[in-house]
Amino acid sequence: MRNEDPLGPPEPEPPPRTFQFKPTEFEVSNRPAGATPADGPIDVRQLNRLAGPPPSPAAAPAENEVHAILRANLARAQAKGEHAVVLPPRRPSRRKRDFWLLFIGGNLLAAGAVGGLHRNVVTVVFGFSAMVFFSLGLIWVMWFVMDDY
């Protein structure tokens, strides 16, 4: 009996792949009109010469009837006062009034809760700390978090 591989003869190994860098030259696809590949590389100064001289600032478009119509429309709108911006008068803020109402009312509520309970050191300290906590929280919310209303 021969010792044969059921899959057939082994395939030879493929040749090793070779890697190399891309070419460093750029491919020139669009040359300027009238230029040939023999002219050499494209130069920015050559493109600038082909583009022509820069336009002079004196070559601005001449006045025409559209400019006159736009100027007349602007004068008419300014005569009517359409471009005048008038700000509405600032209404008084209610924030200060609301702050004092909440400040006095909240602290009186905390003091009343402490006064109605048995007066001992724990309830007085608890009431005083509640007043401080409420006052600081109210100040933070009213003057730093909320916007003027």
C-alpha positions in Angstrom: 0.0 0.0 0.0 1.2 3.4 -0.9 0.9 6.2 1.6 -0.9 8.9 -0.5 -2.4 12.1 0.6 -6.2 12.0 0.1 -6.2 15.8 -0.9 -3.7 15.4 -3.6 -0.2 16.6 -4.0 0.8 19.6 -1.9 0.6 23.0 -3.7 3.9 24.8 -4.0 4.2 28.0 -1.8 3.5 31.2 -3.6 6.4 33.5 -4.3 7.0 36.1 -1.6 5.3 39.5 -2.1 7.5 42.5 -2.7 6.6 45.9 -1.3 7.9 49.2 -2.3 7.2 52.9 -1.8 4.9 54.8 -4.2 6.6 56.9 -6.8 7.7 60.3 -5.6 6.8 62.1 -8.8 3.4 63.6 -9.2 1.4 62.7 -12.3 0.6 65.8 -14.3 -3.0 65.5 -15.6 -3.8 69.0 -16.8 -1.1 71.1 -18.3 -1.7 74.8 -19.2 -2.9 75.5 -22.7 -0.1 75.4 -25.2 2.3 73.6 -22.9 3.9 70.3 -23.8 5.4 67.6 -21.5 8.8 68.6 -22.8 8.4 72.1 -21.2 9.2 70.6 -17.8 7.3 70.9 -14.5 4.5 73.3 -14.1 5.6 76.4 -12.1 3.3 78.7 -10.2 4.9 81.8 -11.7 4.1 80.4 -15.1 0.5 79.9 -14.2 0.4 83.5 -12.8 1.7 84.8 -16.1 -0.8 82.8 -18.1 -3.7 84.2 -15.9 -2.9 87.8 -16.9 -2.5 90.9 -14.9 -4.6 91.5 -11.8 -7.7 93.7 -12.2 -7.2 97.3 -11.3 -9.3 98.8 -8.5 -10.3 101.6 -10.9 -12.2 99.0 -13.1 -15.2 98.8 -10.7 -18.5 98.5 -12.4 -20.1 101.7 -13.5 -23.1 103.2 -11.8 -26.4 102.1 -13.4 -30.1 102.5 -12.8 -30.2 99.7 -10.3 -27.9 101.6 -8.0 -30.1 104.7 -8.3 -33.2 102.7 -7.5 -31.6 101.1 -4.5 -30.4 104.5 -3.2 -33.9 105.9 -3.6 -35.5 102.9 -1.7 -33.0 103.4 1.1 -33.7 107.1 1.4 -37.4 106.5 1.4 -37.1 103.8 4.2 -34.9 106.1 6.3 -37.4 109.0 5.9 -40.2 106.7 7.2 -37.9 105.7 10.1 -37.9 102.0 9.2 -34.3 101.6 10.2 -34.6 103.3 13.6 -34.5 100.8 16.4 -36.4 101.7 19.5 -36.0 99.5 22.6 -39.0 99.1 24.8 -38.7 100.6 28.3 -37.3 98.2 30.9 -39.9 97.0 33.3 -39.0 96.8 37.0 -37.7 93.5 38.2 -39.9 91.5 40.7 -36.9 89.4 41.8 -36.0 91.6 44.8 -39.6 91.7 46.1 -40.0 87.9 45.7 -36.6 87.3 47.4 -37.5 89.3 50.5 -41.0 87.7 50.7 -39.6 84.2 50.5 -36.6 85.0 52.8 -38.8 86.4 55.6 -41.6 83.9 55.1 -39.3 80.9 55.1 -37.3 82.0 58.1 -40.5 82.8 60.1 -41.8 79.4 59.2 -38.6 77.7 60.5 -38.6 79.8 63.6 -42.3 79.1 64.2 -41.7 75.4 63.8 -38.9 75.5 66.4 -41.0 77.8 68.8 -43.9 75.4 68.7 -41.8 72.4 69.7 -40.3 71.7 73.1 -37.5 74.2 73.6 -34.3 72.3 74.1 -30.8 72.6 72.6 -31.4 70.1 69.8 -34.5 71.8 68.4 -33.0 75.3 68.6 -29.9 74.1 66.7 -32.0 72.2 64.2 -34.2 75.3 63.6 -31.2 77.7 63.3 -29.4 75.3 60.9 -32.7 75.0 58.9 -32.9 78.8 58.7 -29.2 79.1 57.5 -29.6 76.3 55.0 -32.8 77.8 53.6 -31.4 81.3 53.4 -28.2 80.3 51.6 -30.1 78.1 49.2 -32.6 80.9 48.5 -29.8 83.4 47.9 -28.0 81.0 45.6 -31.1 80.2 43.5 -32.5 83.8 43.4 -29.3 85.7 42.6 -27.0 83.2 40.9 -29.1 80.5 39.2 -32.2 82.5 38.1 -32.1 85.3 35.5 -33.8 88.6 36.1 -37.6 88.4 35.6 
